[in-house]
Each structure stands twice: as C-alpha cells, then as structure tokens.
Amino acid sequence: MKTNLLKLFVLIFTGFILTASTPAQNNPGKSKFKVVLDAGHGGHDPGNRGGGFFEKDIALNIVLKIGKELEKNPNFEVVYTRDKDVFIPLDKRAKIANDAKADLFISVHCNAHNSQADGTETFVLGLHRNNSNFEVAKRENSVIFLEEDYEITYGGFDPNSPESYIGMMIMQEEYLDQSILLADFVQKKFTNDLNRKNRGVKQAGFLVLHQTYMPSVLIETGFLTNSSEGNYLNSSTGQSNMATAITKAILDYSHSINMATLDNLTENLPVETIPVIEEPEFYEGITFKIQLAASSKKIDPKASNFKGLTPVFREKEDKLFKYYYGATSSYSQIQKMHQQAKSKGYPTSYIVAFKNGAKITVNEALKTQSK
C-alpha cells in the first residue's frame, strides 16, 4: 500500500514539475497572425488551360512558396485550403478559413482572355462595374458546376446570371476597407518590384470571397493566354517572384493592421512635436489624419507606444481599433506629418480624410472648397 502511494505521489509530483516547466502550453502568449492560402482549382478542375499550361498547378506552386516564406516568421501561422492536387469545393474553401478564424484569406489564380491581354489584377468582393470584371467572376465561379448538388449548396446561384450577384456585398462589407488595403499592397509589389503591368484593384462577385468572414482577396497573377506572360508564370523563376511579391504585401499589410509589434517598443521615447507650417492651405469642414495601424487590440495612444509620435488618437470602427496620428484641415501639414510617420517606422501609413465626422476619400476632400 505504501509503495503504491509512493508511486502515485511521484507521478503527481512529476506531472506538476512538467506542467510548471512548460508555461507555453498553459500560456500561449499573443496569438499569431493567421493567413489562409487558397490555390485556385485543383483535381479534376484544371482551371484555365491558356498556352497549354495548367492554372491549378501554377496557383498551387505559388501558394506553397508563399506559405514556405511566411512559415519562417514565428509571428505567422499558415493554413492551406489545399497543399496538393485535389478538388476542393468553393464553400469548403471558405469554411476552412472561417473555422480557422483567419486574419486573411488569399486566393491565387491565373487569368485568361481571347487576346494577348496581360498584367496582374487583384479583386475584392463587390458588384462588378464592367463586363470584363463580370467575365472573370463568371469564369472563376463556374467551378461550382463541377460540384454535386451545387444548386442546393449555393441556394440556386447562377454564375452566368447578373441577377444572382445582387446582394453579395452584405457578408464582406465590414471587411471591404481592409481587403482593398491588402489588394493595393499586392498590386504595388507586382508593379514596383516585378515591373508587371498593373490592371488595378477591382471589385467583382466571387463566391469564394463572399462566404469568408475576414479580409479576403482573389489575385489574378497574370494571363496564361499571353505568350510571354504564360511562359513566365509557368517558370520556376516567375512563380518564385510572384510568391515573393505577395509575401511582402502580406507582411506590409500585417505591419499596418497588426499592433503586436508595439509590445517590443521602448518606453519613454522622446515626444515628437508638430512643426508650425507657415501659411497652410486649409479645407473647410475637412479633417486629415494619418492612419498608422488598425487592430482588434486596444492600445493606449500615448507617444511611447507609437515611437514618439503625438498626438495619436484611438477610434473604434466596427470591430477594430484604428490609430490615427494628427488631425488638421491643412493638406500641406498632413503631408509633412505623413513623412514624419514614415521616418519613425510606419512606412505603410497613409492619409485619410473625414468630412463632418464621416470618412471620405482624400480626392473627394481635395475637391472641396479651400478657404
């Protein structure tokens, strides 16, 4: 009996020591930035076959390269909708992202056209403004015809019917600004780093984006039907270059949207004062600010938390806290402040404008009557 009690004591004590020595299991610390990578098509769905290439293979190769780079960063977690040549229904792709409670959903594709059209374009969910955007959405959504019981799964949605797309924005509306921000980063990397033709950030009704509950984009990396671009995308070099550009865009976005880096800032940094600008140009009823970051994390907007910048304002918008530097009706002054923000370590910050408390575009603000 004593022997059994002694063994039990040893087991309990050993368990206590092991538990105490592995705090990471009990206190996982701050959560990682979770990205769901979706390689378009797969399995019996080859995607477009422009130039004799397979869209499904090129998309998968690019996605795996993106994931490999992101996984080197301990602050990121990567989830794949597919990591091999298998068919995944559109609704299952979205479900994978939703179940993972991801911070981002990125779907990678290749484009096609009956001409030598070329260039990259990144889509967010929305009502297509022109026929070409509608054609891209129809092509990517037509994959549902390969699924069993697609009429039931997608509630009678018809990819070829414009009426089916009305109302698609409701699900993704609250994430639209963030989706556009990511899409803009992607397009800038393609254009500035790789010198690819920029076809812009666009809106169209993609089912795979419609059903996700986080910022989501669909990237068309180029046209397989273009003789030069098709060869580039089918090459190892081209796929590596596209993956690197997308990875950099994800990192830029995370730095802008994720406040986790604030945890490592030194306290009591010197306060940055705002210089007086002589004869500034003012816009009546307009307030310009610099958006430094946005996050679900609530941070005290003191200077020491924002690399010495002041004043910084925290505002709750939908489910996010947004952090703004400065507030002025002078566009020349906000440009100066933007340069200060970038020099202090916020390269992805940008100018935003408000009119009577409502957010408007900077272009709209600059069209108002100056005083």
Buried (B, 14 or more C-beta within 10 A) or exposed (E): EEEEEEEEEEEEEEEEEEEEEEEEEEEEEEEBBBBBBBBBBBEEBBBBEBBEBBBBBBBBBBBBBBBEBBEEBEBBBBBBBBBEBEBBBBBBBBBBBBEBEBBBBBBBBBBBBEEEBBBBBBBBBBBBEEEBBBBBBBBBBEBBEEBEEBEEBBEEBBBEEEEBBEEBBEBBEBBBBBBBBBBBBBBBBBBEEBEBBBBEBBBBBBBBBBBBBBBBBBBBBBBBBBEEBBEBBBEEEBBBBBBBBBBBBBBBBBBBBBBBEBEEEEEEBEEBEBEEBEEBEEBEEBBBBBBBBBBEBEBEBBBBBBBBBBBBEBEEEEEBBBBBBBBBBBBBBBBBBBEBBBEBBBEBBBBBBBBEEEBBEBEEBBEBEEE
